[in-house]
């Protein structure tokens, strides 16, 4: 059994208050990981001199192209 399956099996045995605490801790972990990824991505874009406006233009162009 892999780690994820073990965690899910253990979580299924928790009472509602413990399960809520687990969800809150997992949410905090996800936020931390998201912030790390955001910082990495932001640094890479800054290094390439790509701005938010550049990204917006690329997204708009992609949406137009996908409609064609």
Protein Blocks (a to p, Z undefined) as FASTA:
>chain_A
ZZklmmmmmmmmpcfklmmmmmmmmmmmmmmmmmmmmmmmmmmmmmnopafklmmmmmmm
mmmmmmZZ
